Amino acid sequence: MSDSPHDMVHDGAYEAEAYGLHVPHSSKKEILTVFVVLAVLTGIEFVLAFAMHPSVARTIIFLVLTIFKAAGIVLYFMHMKHELKRLMYSVLLPLIFIVYLVALLIIETQG
């Protein structure tokens, strides 16, 4: 029998754990909570789409809700929550500028 770390991987365990690295896992409760929050935010967007007249305020509300939904997806379902802070910032900071650009384009086209 070999002493290779690959031999220590059993029953679908992560390869990183075989090397002694800690790999955090999200619990089912945590994932379900995030799912419910995302579903509620989507429901709010759906109701607002029919309840409010098209305006800059509605667009801003949609952008803010979309940013929260995107953050939840990236943090929990793409496991960015467990990554290094530098990697998170390298993904999130450009996203802020892109959202800002899209918001400006939408506001300018409605004017």
C-alpha positions in Angstrom: 0.0 0.0 0.0 1.3 3.4 -1.0 1.6 6.4 1.4 0.4 8.7 -1.4 -2.2 11.3 -0.3 -4.3 10.1 -3.2 -4.7 6.8 -1.4 -6.3 8.6 1.5 -9.2 9.8 -0.6 -12.2 7.6 0.2 -15.9 7.9 -0.4 -15.8 11.2 -2.4 -13.6 13.1 0.1 -11.9 16.1 -1.3 -8.4 15.8 -2.5 -7.4 18.8 -0.5 -8.4 17.1 2.7 -6.1 14.2 1.8 -3.2 16.7 2.0 -4.3 17.8 5.4 -6.0 21.0 4.3 -9.2 22.1 5.8 -12.0 22.4 3.3 -15.1 24.2 4.8 -18.5 22.9 3.8 -21.8 24.7 3.7 -24.5 23.0 5.7 -27.8 22.0 4.2 -29.6 24.4 6.5 -27.4 27.3 5.3 -28.0 26.4 1.6 -31.7 26.2 2.2 -31.8 29.5 4.0 -30.0 31.2 1.1 -32.3 29.6 -1.3 -35.4 30.9 0.6 -33.9 34.4 0.8 -33.2 34.4 -3.0 -36.7 33.1 -3.7 -38.2 35.9 -1.5 -36.1 38.6 -3.3 -37.2 37.2 -6.7 -40.9 37.3 -5.5 -40.4 40.9 -4.4 -39.0 41.8 -7.8 -41.9 40.0 -9.5 -44.5 42.0 -7.5 -42.7 45.3 -8.1 -42.5 44.7 -11.8 -46.3 44.8 -12.0 -47.0 47.2 -9.1 -44.7 50.1 -10.0 -44.7 52.1 -13.2 -41.4 52.2 -15.1 -39.2 54.8 -13.5 -35.7 55.4 -12.3 -36.7 54.5 -8.8 -37.9 51.0 -9.9 -34.7 50.5 -11.9 -32.6 51.4 -8.9 -34.7 49.0 -6.7 -34.2 46.2 -9.2 -30.4 46.8 -9.4 -30.1 46.8 -5.6 -32.1 43.5 -5.3 -30.2 42.0 -8.2 -26.8 42.8 -6.5 -28.0 41.1 -3.3 -29.1 38.1 -5.2 -25.9 37.9 -7.2 -23.8 38.2 -4.0 -25.8 35.4 -2.4 -25.3 33.1 -5.4 -21.6 33.9 -5.6 -20.9 33.6 -1.9 -22.8 30.4 -1.2 -23.5 28.5 -4.3 -20.1 29.3 -5.9 -18.3 28.8 -2.6 -16.6 32.2 -2.7 -17.5 32.7 1.0 -14.8 30.2 1.9 -12.1 31.7 -0.3 -9.3 34.1 0.5 -10.3 37.7 0.9 -7.9 38.8 -1.9 -9.7 36.5 -4.4 -13.1 37.7 -3.3 -12.1 41.3 -3.8 -10.6 40.6 -7.2 -14.0 39.3 -8.3 -16.3 41.7 -6.4 -14.6 45.0 -7.1 -14.8 44.8 -10.9 -18.4 43.7 -10.5 -19.2 46.9 -8.6 -17.8 49.0 -11.6 -19.8 46.9 -14.1 -23.0 47.3 -12.1 -22.3 51.1 -11.9 -21.8 51.3 -15.7 -25.0 49.3 -16.3 -26.9 51.6 -13.9 -25.7 54.7 -15.7 -26.6 53.3 -19.1 -30.1 52.4 -17.9 -30.7 55.7 -16.3 -29.4 57.6 -19.3 -31.6 55.7 -21.7 -34.7 56.4 -19.7 -34.1 60.1 -19.6 
